[in-house]
Amino acid sequence: MPLVTILLGSLSGCASISQEECLLGDWYQLGLADGQGGKKNYAADYKKDCSEYKVKMDVKAYNQGRDEGLKAFCTYENGVSFGQLNKTYNYVCPADLSDAFLFGYQPYYNLANAESKRETIEEKIEHYRDLLLDEELSKSDRKEYRNDLKSAKRDLKELDIKIRKYEKELELHKIQVEKAKITKQLSSRYLSNSQRIKLRERLDSLTQQESVYKSLSYVENTLKSIKDIADMFEYESVSY
């Protein structure tokens, strides 16, 4: 079974265990499944549940299985999959594996999470617009809904800025990953001259794209800093 399938089927977040599982006592396999699913360590929960059935848990076997499962879970590829699905990471990967997972997870999660929030805000905007269509609304309710609508639109505008930022960061990430792969390919002694030329041309193209994205990010960050300073002075003038 593909690891992503196992991963998706193991994200219920439930730490309970059945009497049958306790009696079966396959603690290594249970730990392995939890590790592959990126779950927290539920040994204490399982131990407590199984004690109700007079079954003693083998914590050592569970932890050994979970450690092995985490080796399969804590990869760059699974970080990408986890991030794309907008899943919250529980920081379960050991120090020697977390960097690879987070390198894949963070840029994809940032964008997926922001896009999910955008959908929620858009639903709120539609909801407030529908409420304001009611001609029998009291003045106070109408004022409240208008303020809520205005606030939601402001939140959407700010979030759109973040989404554009995350989109650029993700594109930059993809470029850097591809560059690393090409650099590794170029180190091979078995490439033909034509293959080596094509790879170098692609590498040069990616380097140019990388430079463009970095320049855009720098400009946007500079503009944001200027806007933040302007907003600060505007706030101070209003306060006085």
Secondary structure, 3 states (H helix, E strand, C coil): CCHHHHHHCCCCCCCCCCHHHHHHCCHHHHHHHHHHCCCCCCHHHHHHHHHCCCCCCCHHHHHHHHHHHHHHHCCHHHHHHHHHCCCCCCCCCCHHHHHHHHHHHHHHHHHHHHHHHHHHHHHHHHHHHHHHCCCCCCHHHHHHHHHHHHHHHHHHHHHHHHHHHHHHHHHHHHHHHHHHHHHHHHCCCCCCHHHHHHHHHHHHHHHHHHHHHHHHHHHHHHHHHHHHHHHHHHHHHHHC
